[in-house]
Amino acid sequence: MHELDLEPHEAALLLYAGIASQRGLAEASPQQLLSQLGRLERSLTGMAPARIDAAQVRAWILKAQQRSGRSRN
């Protein structure tokens, strides 16, 4: 998902959360994705503060929607 200009750790988290394409991200539910990413981060880093927040997830989804020509739901 290099077309979305994500940091390597962000792209890796999305991949492990099951989001492997721009289209998949464009169709994702922000709340569900944030929950999945939070669980992944906690399993990888323990109790360290989350690096991904709701605003960032919504921005990724919006960017993916814009670049894939999909409108917001």
N, CA, C and O of each residue as an XYZ file, in Angstrom:
292
protein
N       0.823     -1.178      0.000
C       0.000      0.000      0.000
C       0.876      1.254      0.000
O       0.579      2.246      0.665
N       1.936      1.175     -0.749
C       2.860      2.301     -0.836
C       2.201      3.554     -1.402
O       2.670      4.661     -1.143
N       1.121      3.402     -2.171
C       0.443      4.551     -2.767
C      -0.232      5.439     -1.725
O      -0.632      6.560     -2.041
N      -0.363      4.962     -0.498
C      -0.982      5.749      0.569
C       0.048      6.431      1.456
O      -0.323      7.104      2.419
N       1.328      6.274      1.155
C       2.409      6.919      1.905
C       2.393      6.565      3.394
O       2.576      7.433      4.247
N       2.175      5.294      3.694
C       2.190      4.841      5.079
C       3.614      4.542      5.521
O       4.467      4.170      4.716
N       3.852      4.711      6.809
C       5.122      4.302      7.392
C       5.177      2.776      7.368
O       4.132      2.127      7.398
N       6.384      2.188      7.315
C       6.479      0.721      7.265
C       5.744      0.023      8.412
O       5.081     -0.990      8.189
N       5.853      0.552      9.638
C       5.169     -0.110     10.762
C       3.651     -0.001     10.629
O       2.932     -0.897     11.070
N       3.152      1.084     10.025
C       1.717      1.240      9.816
C       1.211      0.238      8.784
O       0.183     -0.407      8.986
N       1.940      0.115      7.681
C       1.563     -0.843      6.643
C       1.605     -2.269      7.185
O       0.746     -3.087      6.859
N       2.605     -2.564      8.013
C       2.713     -3.908      8.594
C       1.527     -4.199      9.510
O       0.959     -5.290      9.453
N       1.143     -3.237     10.355
C      -0.011     -3.442     11.229
C      -1.278     -3.693     10.417
O      -2.063     -4.585     10.742
N      -1.475     -2.908      9.362
C      -2.652     -3.099      8.518
C      -2.643     -4.483      7.872
O      -3.675     -5.151      7.804
N      -1.481     -4.903      7.404
C      -1.365     -6.220      6.786
C      -1.719     -7.321      7.790
O      -2.462     -8.247      7.462
N      -1.188     -7.218      9.010
C      -1.499     -8.214     10.032
C      -2.956     -8.160     10.480
O      -3.487     -9.141     11.000
N      -3.600     -7.009     10.276
C      -5.021     -6.875     10.606
C      -5.906     -7.377      9.470
O      -7.132     -7.363      9.581
N      -5.286     -7.821      8.378
C      -6.044     -8.369      7.264
C      -6.341     -7.371      6.167
O      -7.114     -7.670      5.256
N      -5.746     -6.191      6.230
C      -5.941     -5.162      5.208
C      -4.695     -5.163      4.324
O      -3.651     -4.632      4.703
N      -4.818     -5.763      3.152
C      -3.652     -5.935      2.289
C      -3.688     -5.068      1.037
O      -2.780     -5.130      0.208
N      -4.737     -4.259      0.898
C      -4.839     -3.450     -0.316
C      -5.515     -2.128     -0.013
O      -6.169     -1.967      1.018
N      -5.349     -1.194     -0.918
C      -6.014      0.105     -0.810
C      -7.522     -0.081     -0.805
O      -8.224      0.587     -0.046
N      -8.019     -0.964     -1.627
C      -9.460     -1.226     -1.681
C      -9.970     -1.774     -0.348
O     -11.019     -1.355      0.141
N      -9.226     -2.707      0.232
C      -9.620     -3.256      1.525
C      -9.683     -2.193      2.598
O     -10.582     -2.202      3.440
N      -8.729     -1.275      2.571
C      -8.728     -0.178      3.533
C      -9.897      0.763      3.274
O     -10.536      1.228      4.219
N     -10.184      1.048      2.014
C     -11.292      1.940      1.657
C     -12.630      1.388      2.132
O     -13.544      2.159      2.424
N     -12.759      0.081      2.212
C     -14.011     -0.557      2.614
C     -14.077     -0.877      4.105
O     -15.091     -1.381      4.588
N     -12.997     -0.585      4.837
C     -12.920     -0.948      6.253
C     -13.798     -0.059      7.120
O     -14.039      1.105      6.798
N     -14.267     -0.619      8.210
C     -14.995      0.125      9.236
C     -13.959      0.752     10.166
O     -13.114      0.039     10.707
N     -14.009      2.074     10.364
C     -13.014      2.714     11.231
C     -12.974      2.127     12.639
O     -11.892      1.860     13.162
N     -14.131      1.923     13.258
C     -14.164      1.398     14.624
C     -13.614     -0.021     14.706
O     -12.839     -0.342     15.607
N     -14.019     -0.867     13.761
C     -13.546     -2.247     13.771
C     -12.048     -2.298     13.523
O     -11.335     -3.050     14.188
N     -11.564     -1.509     12.576
C     -10.139     -1.508     12.269
C      -9.334     -0.977     13.448
O      -8.283     -1.531     13.771
N      -9.802      0.078     14.094
C      -9.097      0.612     15.255
C      -9.020     -0.432     16.363
O      -7.989     -0.564     17.023
N     -10.091     -1.163     16.568
C     -10.108     -2.222     17.573
C      -9.093     -3.313     17.228
O      -8.330     -3.750     18.089
N      -9.087     -3.745     15.980
C      -8.136     -4.773     15.542
C      -6.698     -4.294     15.709
O      -5.848     -5.027     16.215
N      -6.431     -3.063     15.281
C      -5.074     -2.531     15.376
C      -4.642     -2.389     16.832
O      -3.484     -2.641     17.164
N      -5.558     -1.990     17.693
C      -5.242     -1.876     19.113
C      -4.856     -3.214     19.713
O      -3.890     -3.310     20.470
N      -5.619     -4.253     19.370
C      -5.283     -5.598     19.867
C      -3.922     -6.036     19.357
O      -3.123     -6.594     20.110
N      -3.652     -5.786     18.077
C      -2.359     -6.165     17.514
C      -1.215     -5.422     18.189
O      -0.209     -6.025     18.563
N      -1.371     -4.122     18.342
C      -0.318     -3.341     18.997
C      -0.063     -3.838     20.416
O       1.091     -3.978     20.822
N      -1.124     -4.106     21.172
C      -0.947     -4.603     22.542
C      -0.260     -5.958     22.558
O       0.564     -6.223     23.432
N      -0.590     -6.818     21.601
C       0.047     -8.135     21.578
C       1.522     -8.039     21.198
O       2.329     -8.879     21.595
N       1.868     -7.007     20.424
C       3.264     -6.840     20.002
C       4.093     -6.017     20.978
O       5.288     -6.264     21.134
N       3.475     -5.043     21.633
C       4.247     -4.116     22.465
C       3.886     -4.177     23.940
O       4.466     -3.446     24.743
N       2.960     -5.016     24.309
C       2.544     -5.072     25.710
C       1.688     -3.882     26.062
O       0.743     -3.561     25.341
N       1.996     -3.239     27.134
C       1.174     -2.134     27.622
C       1.683     -0.764     27.162
O       1.275      0.258     27.715
N       2.553     -0.729     26.175
C       3.026      0.559     25.646
C       1.841      1.324     25.068
O       0.888      0.716     24.581
N       1.895      2.645     25.117
C       0.782      3.440     24.558
C       0.590      3.148     23.071
O       1.556      2.943     22.336
N      -0.652      3.132     22.648
C      -0.960      2.874     21.238
C      -0.374      3.983     20.370
O      -0.408      5.157     20.739
N       0.159      3.602     19.223
C       0.716      4.591     18.299
C      -0.301      4.986     17.239
O      -0.105      5.979     16.537
N      -1.372      4.234     17.113
C      -2.407      4.494     16.111
C      -3.669      4.934     16.839
O      -4.109      4.267     17.775
N      -4.258      6.056     16.414
C      -5.488      6.524     17.054
C      -6.623      6.605     16.030
O      -6.424      6.382     14.836
N      -7.812      6.928     16.528
C      -9.016      6.942     15.682
C      -8.894      7.942     14.536
O      -9.304      7.648     13.414
N      -8.338      9.114     14.805
C      -8.202     10.121     13.754
C      -7.287      9.627     12.637
O      -7.544      9.881     11.460
N      -6.231      8.929     13.001
C      -5.304      8.419     12.000
C      -5.964      7.329     11.157
O      -5.796      7.300      9.938
N      -6.707      6.440     11.794
C      -7.401      5.373     11.068
C      -8.416      5.977     10.095
O      -8.498      5.555      8.942
N      -9.187      6.962     10.558
C     -10.169      7.612      9.675
C      -9.476      8.309      8.505
O      -9.979      8.278      7.382
N      -8.332      8.933      8.757
C      -7.590      9.609      7.686
C      -7.089      8.605      6.654
O      -7.158      8.869      5.453
N      -6.586      7.456      7.106
C      -6.133      6.414      6.167
C      -7.285      5.937      5.299
O      -7.147      5.808      4.083
N      -8.433      5.673      5.938
C      -9.592      5.163      5.202
C     -10.069      6.205      4.190
O     -10.358      5.869      3.042
N     -10.151      7.457      4.609
C     -10.581      8.519      3.703
C      -9.628      8.652      2.516
O     -10.072      8.787      1.375
N      -8.331      8.615      2.779
C      -7.345      8.710      1.698
C      -7.488      7.528      0.738
O      -7.414      7.699     -0.479
N      -7.692      6.334      1.288
C      -7.870      5.146      0.444
C      -9.136      5.275     -0.397
O      -9.146      4.905     -1.571
N     -10.211      5.802      0.207
C     -11.456      5.994     -0.535
C     -11.276      7.003     -1.658
O     -11.747      6.785     -2.774
N     -10.605      8.090     -1.370
C     -10.385      9.118     -2.386
C      -9.531      8.594     -3.533
O      -9.811      8.872     -4.700
N      -8.506      7.849     -3.206
C      -7.603      7.356     -4.249
C      -8.186      6.200     -5.036
O      -7.747      5.916     -6.151
N      -9.178      5.528     -4.457
C      -9.795      4.415     -5.195
C     -11.106      4.840     -5.856
O     -11.754      4.041     -6.531
N     -11.494      6.107     -5.657
C     -12.715      6.604     -6.270
C     -13.973      6.187     -5.560
O     -15.065      6.333     -6.110
N     -13.855      5.668     -4.340
C     -15.018      5.241     -3.564
C     -15.491      6.400     -2.704
O     -14.679      7.156     -2.171
N     -16.783      6.539     -2.571
C     -17.329      7.576     -1.713
C     -17.471      7.052     -0.297
O     -17.472      5.843     -0.066
N     -17.593      7.982      0.658
C     -17.800      7.589      2.045
C     -19.186      7.006      2.196
O     -20.116      7.399      1.493
N     -19.325      6.051      3.130
C     -20.625      5.430      3.389
C     -21.524      6.342      4.146
O     -22.660      5.977      4.449
